[in-house]
Amino acid sequence: MGSHRTALVAVVRQELAEARGTARAVLAAAESARNEAQRRKKLIREAYATCLAQLTEAREAARQDILHRSTTEATALSRKVAQLAALSAPGAAGTAWRYWTPAEPDRVARPGMLRIGTVAYELGEERTRLPALIPFLDHAHLNVLGARPDADGVLSGVLLRALGTTRPGDVHVSIYDPENLGGTLAGFAPLGNAGLLRLISPGGLGAALDELVEHICRVNESVLTAGYASLAELTAATPGPRPEPWRTVVLLLDARSAAELSDSQRAQLERIVRTGVACGVHLMVRGLELAPHPTVERVSAHDGIAACDTTGDLEVTLDSPPPADRIAGFCRATAERLLAGPPPARLADLEPSTFWAESSAHSLTAPLGDSTDGSTVPVVLGDSTPHALIGGPAGSGKTNVLYAWIGSLAARYGPGELALYLLGPSFAQVTPGPRDPSWLPQVRLAGINADGDREFVLALLRHLGEELRTRAQAAKRHEASTLAGLRAADPHGHWPRIVAVLDDVPLSADAEALPLVKDLARRGHTQGIHLIVAARDGWDIDGFPLRIALPKAQGVLAEGNLAAEVIPRFHAATDNGVIRVPDASDRTAWRSLQRKLWLLRDENCDAPRLFDGEVVPRLPDVYRPSGRLPDDVGSSPGAVLGERIDVAARPARLRLGRMPGRNLAVLGTRTDEACDVLAAAALSLAAQGPARFSIFCLDPDAEQAAARLMAELPQAVTSDLGVVPEPGNVPHYLIGYGLDTAGRAQRERLRALLADGPEQRMHVLGWWRSTAHLHDDLAAHLGAWVALDVRGTDLSPLYPQPGGPEWHPRRRRALFFDRSVHRTPEVIIPYEVNSDHT
Ligand SMILES: Nc1ncnc2c1ncn2[C@@H]1O[C@H](COP(=O)(O)OP(=O)(O)OP(=O)(O)O)[C@@H](O)[C@H]1O
């Protein structure tokens, strides 16, 4: 029993121990599960916190980015809006009263918007303002409602800006102010002095409205007849002053006076609202609500704040009214200017709406200036007025008239229609210069500083004579009798009208030039060649039917026409009336026009040739030996001696063929020029092919020049004329300096060379200081000479006619005579050869 119990106890114990063990295990598992759950919970918490932080960060970054972008875009947008506002209301239309000055626009400018205040808005941290603009002239009537002082301020501001952005006289104002009888806008009263302002009496409103409606009918009729939809369109298409001024009618009403308006007055007002803007009639109404219409701009103003149709919901802070003294000062000045007449046209006002759009087939028509009413006055160079004479005393503005005319012509007729030859002291600026590379594309030739070079004037006249002959022959071939006919028969030919301008060129006493001018005047116009001559008083010539007289000019206009006596400064009188000439000599204005035309030119258009009598031409590089020379030299190489005084600036050449007398004498005491002539001759001969040179210098003053020439010439040797060089196939030139002092033996050899050399291709090019040492035995073999400071009579031994040629020596000019070519000698400009290398 005891053992049974013991066994039972043991079993129970055993089971209890097992149960305890199981319970412990379950507890341990439960604990570890709890730990795991807690760990997970912690992890989740941490992840949640990280996620939250990241999200916050991302949200902040996105917010900053959006903020930055919106600020940048808003700044750019606001800048653009500000630019747009400045463009829509430039200058006097938009500047604050503190800085305000009136600005007269170009004739072609159209009215823009006008500022009445500002609109504020937030830009980032800042508060910014933009001008609040409303339309007026050509666009809208203005209907201001609200508090009286605010409304009056808006009205006076808009009226002042409208007047200050248009030309004096272009806006007429009528004011109906039944309570204050004009006192409300008293500052504008001075406009009345020039007829620009009218007060409508309290009983006169009906008549005034009737008259406005009639005016609208009349304007409408002429606008529609001309094929336009509005006065603004007609004005834009019509050159000159406005065909009709704008009419601005200010009605200052209050509740009582508004209630007193009769039905017919209200009906007339409605008509004006509907039709006025297209006819330049604008209402400015306070105290009465106009019937809604697209052309009515409504402004409601209270306590310095306004809302208007153009700015919509935006609140406008109104500008304070313009200062009364500013209004009065402006109106006084405008009235005075108007009474003094409109200002003269500017050079830019002579420009056509399209450059180079005209054909010169029948004439050249261009305005020279405007008349006192502001309309431009065209001047015609054509069949009945082919040539013009501009006369007036010194400083009266002749050159200025020429510039105005040239500019006006050049703006209308392109280089295919017009070619200009200009001779006068001021024409350098139409050619390219170091400071301004532009030129006038129609100019073929400009001559300046030619006072001492009548040869240049003659060359130009002869060139025109040549052109006349060429055209006459072409016309004959095509059986045409006028330029228009020739151009029609030969449409691919190049037949521009030619205008030659001679400004202050001494012609009257020139027995050679005058017949050439007369001949051109008589026959030029049929071939499209026109002359414009500007001269001081005392020059008169037949064949110049178009007369332009400057103040105090004598004998220019028809007898009995005293206009020149009475016209003021900068005016010009013609037989048809008085012209106010713009300031065309103003460099900035001229350059601006020239630059525009220059940019229009064709790429093949050559720059004009400039002849400047004070500039010494350099020996062109093509006449210097450099690079590969031709193997063969022609049978009569040409020695280049200087520049010919002609239209094309060609070199004067002396042909040195195998014929007796083909030698050259350079005569005169001006060492530099003599050395330059010899150097140019020798270098240009060397540039044409194989040649030999012997340099023979007897004058110490010329040694340096002789040495320089030696250095530049290939195959040159010095010589003392001890032996006469052997003839050969290659031409041989003996360049002799200061041959006056040659000894007897040298002279003998020289004579032999002069006499027999040329036929064996040996030629002497020699310099003698005077002709005294050129005895007949030498002179007989000198077929050509270049004379510097030698009197004409001293040249008689070398000249076929007794007494020698007529020659008045002057610096850097030489008389060139080649017996086998010239009938009379020609004046040349010796090239400068050595200025750049010493
Ligand atoms: N319409 C004008 N408006 C303004 N200035 C002008 C006008 N016409 C001429 N002038 C000025 O008057 C001055 C003299 O003009 P210009 O040289 O044209 O006279 P001119 O008759 O050719 O003189 P001269 O006979 O001495 O050559 C110049 O300074 C020129 O700028």
The ligand as a Gaussian input file, in Angstrom:
#p B3LYP/6-31G(d) Opt

LIG

0 1
 N       17.043000     124.793000     -92.593000
 C       18.040000     124.911000     -91.731000
 N       17.843000     124.616000     -90.439000
 C       18.851000     124.718000     -89.555000
 N       20.093000     125.130000     -89.872000
 C       20.350000     125.460000     -91.133000
 C       19.345000     125.368000     -92.140000
 N       19.885000     125.770000     -93.305000
 C       21.171000     126.080000     -93.045000
 N       21.455000     125.904000     -91.751000
 C       22.751000     126.165000     -91.096000
 O       23.245000     127.423000     -91.548000
 C       24.627000     127.351000     -91.822000
 C       24.914000     127.787000     -93.247000
 O       24.259000     126.891000     -94.124000
 P       24.891000     126.433000     -95.515000
 O       26.304000     125.976000     -95.370000
 O       23.942000     125.475000     -96.127000
 O       24.888000     127.807000     -96.291000
 P       25.477000     128.125000     -97.736000
 O       24.569000     129.085000     -98.367000
 O       25.755000     126.863000     -98.475000
 O       26.830000     128.816000     -97.342000
 P       28.097000     129.108000     -98.317000
 O       27.641000     129.967000     -99.428000
 O       29.062000     129.788000     -97.390000
 O       28.571000     127.753000     -98.754000
 C       25.048000     125.922000     -91.534000
 O       25.620000     125.869000     -90.244000
 C       23.762000     125.144000     -91.566000
 O       23.815000     124.031000     -90.686000

